Amino acid sequence: MPNIKSAEKRVRVIEKKTAENKAIKSRISTYAKKFKLAIANKDVVNAEVAYNDVVSLMDSAARDNVIHANSANRKKAHYAKMLDNLKKSI
């Protein structure tokens, strides 16, 4: 437990930011699951919508340094490849 007032504030700020970052990551995970479910069901329309949503969320999270930019780009490329393969198979 911090003894200095500024250290106490830092603890409060960090807890708040941690909760916000966790919520953003959870939202990305939820949309990624929706995308993967649409891919598994071979639903191109829903997969495209979910892909756009998850890419948008990852871009904003990477811009705000919630996730690393390279990690976001790697996942976006992986999802784009999945979507492309689904379109080719149909």
Beta strands, then each sheet from edge to edge (+ up, - down):
end
